[in-house]
């Protein structure tokens, strides 16, 4: 319950900021061109508003709605979410949206998208300034990667170190790496010290979308964090900090060790003699201590445990690359990060237009799950910047009821020098809203299915 509340709070805080900035973009451009804004509302407010006030001598009422699906600014003389068609039947007034030149109306409509994108760039820049850029170099992972079933089927093997896709070196484990893999013809890996080519088949992404396990994850080394006195590991001479690399001569990682112990425990039930059980419980471990290789023979207890707690802290297990940024150098780096994030998101959009891709669309549950289970300001701001990129891109799509739909009609007006009729705009707005609500229902239905099954 606590995890749910922490994630829900982060989601509400993040979306509130993004909505205020987005609608603030529309608001500021509208006021710049002396267009009247009748209402500025955080969240939607059908039937009633949780809170509202109107400053003295102000044309704008500010409020907070009860339905947290977005927000809006009601601009005079415009067909928008409010569907105020009665106003459009009145004579045109100079302060109305419809009375302004097309180029001013265009800037008013792109203001929200522009502000969201600029917000993302600013947040990314401040993240780099405050925390720097830390990542584990995927091509330097000491034990390589663990791969899911689909990856195994196309030729990857656990322990492979990812090097390059079609000759372009990998840097870090993120969405860009996955995109590079599925779009590549050949992925080069380091397998047992030799470069090996893995050929990527057509439709790789569709196959990966059916998996519930990520394509690859770092193969964790078994490094001892602490050790219990008097237990098998201590009796064998193992110490905290020792890095176990082999078991009976075979390479082994953190999860391999746990699986091996489970297999030996299950096999114990079929053994009929004490000597067989002792042999099953006894094995040789190869480990490194301060760079020196050593071996120890360990005999587990009847529970097949050796009395250690393994380290799972990435900062201690891997070589972490880190780059610091000054205040001024953080801005070009933040802009580059934001632009690359947008490019990566756009490139992955094509996969949504498939049967498996449609199943991956998520609603508020999916969005909330990307926030950490414990409060982490670094991750909160990183996810907020990412959502700001998504919000900017989704809103500029040429779909009626979105900013991009209005922009499309404005371009039509600029090219043809003829406005679409108000009746057409009304029908377009209604159609777009039906499509958007349908998508919203589908996304949250997917979340429900994931929760139930």
Phi, psi and omega in degrees: 000319180297319178299317179300315182294320180296315180293320180296319180296317179297319180297313181296317179298315182295310182295323179299314179299315183294320180293316180298316179294317181297307181292331175297327176297314176299315184298312184294319178292323177297315181291328177301323181260020175056043175258132185286131175250115187277331182207141175235112187232126170275122187073167181270153186226054176297132178076318179203162181241136180294321184206138177205151174204157180228110181300152178298139180064021178252145176272352188249133172262132180253139183205168175235122179274177183258350183253103188280062179249011181146222179182180181197158165244131178267107183263129183300137176077031181218138175275112183224206183300333182289341181052041179278083182280340180294322179298325183289344179278347181277161178301143182295135180248151185295339181270002184272155179303315184293343181272351185274155176301155184301323183291328176289318178297324178297315179294323177299319183287326181273356182302319181295313179298316180300315182293323178295319180293316178296323177298316180300316180297320180294315180297314178302318180297316181289329174298313180295323179292317185280318186245348185074188180244112180245136176199159176266121180294115186295331180276005176240012179298122188299325181248011179076211187236156165260136185244156178278180187298317180298317178298320177298320183295329181270355173126354177286149177233143177304133183102346176297138173260119182289126183249308187200157174242116184051039176088352180268118186297145172279153177242306185219161181274101179206190181297328179296324179295316180298317178299318179297322180294310185289335179271353185275160171269319181226132172250127180264131179232158171264112181240111180056038176087000181237144177286129182229141180263133174246122183271127184267122181283165174295148178074023181299318182295320178301322179290322180291329181294338179279348182278145175265355180246140182298155184307313182207152175216157182295136177278110188283128173289153180268093179253127183284124178270314178211162187220139181273131179294143176081357180268171186307320182295317180295319180295332179277354177095007178289152183224157175303138182098343177295138179250110182279125184245334182219151175231118186052039176086353181260136179304141183216144177240183186303306184286332175299317181298315180296318179294322179296317178296321178295318179296318179294323179295320178292324180290336182303325184295334183268355180275140188250349181237154179295323181296323179291322180292319179296320178296324180290331182271352185254134180205162180257132177250133172258132183217162176247134177230111182054043175082358181253129181280139178214168180229152178215139175264125186240135173243116184284169173276187184292342178271359181059047172235153183246359174084041176229157169245125183275149177281134176234022179272112183302328180297331181265336186270334186233161171281113184263121176282135179219136177233129179266150180231138171284172182301315184282324180287343180290334184289310176298325178292321178294320178297317179297318179296317180296315180296317179294324176296317178297315179300316180296319180294317180296319181295333180272350181299328183298334182284347178286340182269045175223167182300313181288325179296320180298329179288340183274349180297130183238159179258217185293329177296316179294317179298316180297327184290343180282347175277149182293154181286339174243153186292126181217108185297325179299311180290325178300311181290325179296315179292325178296317177298318179297315179295326178295321175298313181298315181299319179297313182293314182297324182286338181270358176297140184284062180245129178307143183088341172265164178303323180296328176294315177297320178297319179301314180292328177291321175297322176300316180296318181296319182286315185268349185058034180216129180283142168297148182294154180296326177295319177297316180297324179295314179294322179297318180297317180295318179297315179298319180294323177296316179298316182293318178293326176296317177296320179297316179296316180298316182298315181285334173294320176300319178299318181296318178298319179296322180292320184281326186240000000 
